[in-house]
Amino acid sequence: MTEASIALVVILFALLFSSAPIAVALGLTSFLYFFYFTTIPLTQVPERLFNSLNTFPLMAIPFFVLAASIMSRGGISRRLIAACNAVVGQFRGGLAMTGVLACMFFAAISGSSPATVVAVGTLIIPAMIASGYPRRFSTGLVATSGSLGILIPPSIPLIVYGIATEESIGDLFIAGVLPGLVAGLMLLGVVFLVSHRRGYGTGDDAIVMTTAEKLRAMRDAVLSLALPALVLGGIYGGIFTPTEAAAMAVFYAVIVSVFIYKELSFTDLGGILLSSSRTSAMIMFIIATGSCSRSC
């Protein structure tokens, strides 16, 4: 390694260990590299930051973030959890397994691990703690299950990776389906075994549902479960690109949440747009500084 490379690594890790935001650490490291080790004018730094975001597939990220925000507040995540509870709620540790399954479905809708954790965790973690699950187990389970959004398409990290490596995003989505499903099934198996060994979920941890209630829960979640099929089917069927699929997810989420479930109004969309724009801005800033640091 050259002196410049060693210095960059030291500076980067020093900033990260000092609790500096990732985007700041990457951007400051790149700036110092250009300033001390190259003759490149510093005026090119903002130009490189802008050019790294000037790509059409990246538009999918704010759309997926917005779709996730709408779904988490529009009743879609709650109906997904109810449907998952109808499937696995009768097993030992059923409430924990419901959380894993709900994260898998929501990840297949939103493409965002943080959005999955927030949407599912705000509902399932308090219920698990109230049912006797340890707090550490409950939060760790949802955090781990939410990370399945990295693999299960549509995945924002796969979009970023595809842009950075110039790979086909559609092919990356296809490649992530089987590993995501396998990881989810393995996590369900671990939860089942741990619940049996430690005595979690004695049978009353989930809401007791009759057959009619299970069918009603599945019927209420049909529109929510149809969204992954719409997004992924449209991409794999060649109907639209991942970016267009993200826009369709937003449109579908608005129609279902506002006009069918009627749990959102148009006045609520302003706050949702503001919060999702903040999240998208943070993601884009990290991508821009990371792309700039790649050129170091």
Buried (B, 14 or more C-beta within 10 A) or exposed (E): EEEBEEBBEEBBEEBBEEEBBBBBBBBBBBBBBBEEBEEEEEEBBEEBBEEBBEEEBBBBBBBBBBBBBBBBBBBBBBBBBBBBBBBBBBBBBBBBBBBBBBBBBBBBBBBBBBBBBBBBBEBBBEBBBEBEBEEEBBBEBBBBBBBBBBBBBBBBBBBBBBBEEEEEBBEBBBBBBEEBBEBBEEBBEBBBEBBEEEEBBEEEBBBEBEEEBBEBBBEBBEBBBBBBEBBBEBBBEEEBBBBBBBBBBBEBBBEBBBEEBEBBEEEBBEEBBEBBBEBBEBBBBBBBBBBBBEEB
